[in-house]
Amino acid sequence: MTRYALVALAVLASATQLSAQSASHAAAAKPTIVLVHGAWADASGWYDVTLALQSRGYKVVAVQNSLFSYAKDIETTKRVLDAQHGPIVVVGHSYGGAVMTAAAAGNPNVKSLVYVAAFAPDSNEAIGALLQRYPDLGLGTALVPDAAGFLYIDPAKYPDVFANGLPPTQARAFATAQKPIAGSALGEPLTVAPAWKTVPSWYVVGTQDRAINPELERFMAKRMNAHVTELPAGHLVFISRAQDVARIIESASQ
């Protein structure tokens, strides 16, 4: 092998190594995405969004909250956030937005928040008070309490009120697997300064949402000066429009 060939091979090997290092650094530079589910759901609902984000090279962590109390879910989510290293993007759906609003407060690693048809309370504000600002579109009359004070959505009403926009068979299956929330959680106020007051925020409005009035979503998004995207979808927009939601999360991460 000639000296020139050896030099060419050395240059090629060096370029390959630099390319690999560059790719590794790029992956390391991506923030961790922490997903916070809402009421009547669990972390498995983020499945399609998780796949989309992982295919883009993101580390994804989905919090599993008990829904036993607002304070307990904040504690659980905060523990997950504190365990991450480097920059974090926190994403909350529905009740999960209220949870992340508190859990992300004061965490210097949290670089952006993404509210997906989610509650974004202000200090001393509870979810129940927010819901009273605009007319109920069906969720209020669909809730059924059990003997322990946990709230379910009437399975017969779930597809229309909570899962509109999904195939009927999928909506009915979700109705049977819904995870109830303690009714008292909806009355617990936010006791800290909300994270959205200091962290850049994005908001996805589901224009066909019947669980949270879209006008309430627009009100909360405007109040926090969020980057807003409106999608023609129901409350489970992160399932029915998973790819769109993943792209919005990626925008927030950049």
Secondary structure, DSSP 8 states (H G I E B T S, - for coil): --HHHHHHHHHHHHHHHHHHHHHHHHHHHS-EEEEE--TT--GGGGHHHHHHHHHTT--EEEE----S-HHHHHHHHHHHHHT--S-EEEEEETHHHHHHHHHTTT-TTEEEEEEES-----TT--HHHHHTTS---SHHHHEEE-TTSEEEE-TTTHHHHTSTTS-HHHHHHHHHT---EEGGGGG----S--GGGTS-EEEEEETT-SSS-HHHHHHHHHHTT-EEEEES--TTHHHHTHHHHHHHHHHHH-
